[in-house]
């Protein structure tokens, strides 16, 4: 996880394939948009271990754009 300018970038390696999450903040860090991209080798499936240790094999995946807002407070301790 790291910042590139005003964007937070998270790259997760899966058992087979990878996921990249990009959260792009506006100039005031008040709103943001997020994009999720999954990658895999040509012809391969994405494999990962899900909740409870369940093995998951993904043949096709699609994500769309997400929006978010930043608000004051601490998610771990409350407002």
C-alpha positions as CSV (number, residue, x, y, z in Angstrom):
1,X,0.0,0.0,0.0
2,X,1.4,3.4,-1.0
3,X,0.4,6.8,-2.2
4,X,1.1,8.1,-5.7
5,X,0.3,11.8,-5.6
6,X,-3.3,12.0,-4.3
7,X,-4.0,8.3,-5.1
8,X,-3.8,5.4,-2.6
9,X,-2.6,2.3,-4.4
10,X,-3.1,-1.2,-2.9
11,X,-1.7,-4.3,-4.8
12,X,-2.7,-7.7,-3.5
13,X,-1.1,-10.9,-4.8
14,X,-3.5,-13.8,-5.0
15,X,-2.6,-17.5,-5.2
16,X,-3.0,-17.1,-8.9
17,X,-3.3,-13.5,-10.3
18,X,-3.4,-10.1,-8.6
19,X,-5.7,-7.3,-7.6
20,X,-5.0,-3.6,-7.8
21,X,-7.1,-1.1,-5.9
22,X,-6.7,2.6,-6.8
23,X,-8.4,5.2,-4.6
24,X,-8.1,8.7,-6.2
25,X,-8.8,11.6,-3.8
26,X,-9.9,15.1,-4.9
27,X,-7.7,18.1,-4.1
28,X,-9.4,18.7,-0.7
29,X,-9.3,14.9,0.2
30,X,-13.1,15.2,0.8
31,X,-14.3,12.8,-1.9
32,X,-12.8,10.0,-3.8
33,X,-13.3,7.4,-6.5
34,X,-12.0,3.9,-6.5
35,X,-11.1,1.4,-9.2
36,X,-10.5,-2.3,-8.8
37,X,-8.5,-4.2,-11.5
38,X,-7.9,-8.0,-11.5
39,X,-5.1,-9.5,-13.5
40,X,-4.1,-13.0,-14.5
41,X,-2.0,-14.8,-17.1
42,X,-3.7,-15.4,-20.4
43,X,-5.9,-18.5,-20.2
44,X,-5.5,-18.9,-16.4
45,X,-8.1,-18.6,-13.7
46,X,-7.7,-16.4,-10.6
47,X,-7.4,-18.5,-7.4
48,X,-7.5,-17.3,-3.8
49,X,-8.5,-18.5,-0.4
50,X,-11.7,-17.0,0.8
51,X,-13.3,-16.6,4.2
52,X,-13.1,-19.8,6.4
53,X,-10.3,-21.2,4.2
54,X,-12.6,-21.9,1.3
55,X,-10.6,-22.2,-2.0
56,X,-12.1,-20.0,-4.7
57,X,-11.5,-20.2,-8.5
58,X,-12.7,-17.3,-10.6
59,X,-13.1,-17.7,-14.4
60,X,-14.4,-14.2,-15.1
61,X,-14.6,-11.1,-13.0
62,X,-15.8,-7.5,-13.7
63,X,-15.7,-4.5,-11.5
64,X,-17.1,-1.0,-11.9
65,X,-16.2,2.4,-10.5
66,X,-17.0,3.3,-6.9
67,X,-17.3,6.6,-5.1
68,X,-16.5,7.4,-1.5
69,X,-16.4,10.3,0.9
70,X,-13.9,11.2,3.6
71,X,-15.3,12.2,7.0
72,X,-13.7,13.2,10.3
73,X,-13.2,10.6,12.9
74,X,-11.4,7.3,13.5
75,X,-13.0,4.1,12.2
76,X,-11.3,2.1,14.9
77,X,-12.3,4.3,17.9
78,X,-15.5,6.0,16.7
79,X,-16.2,9.7,15.9
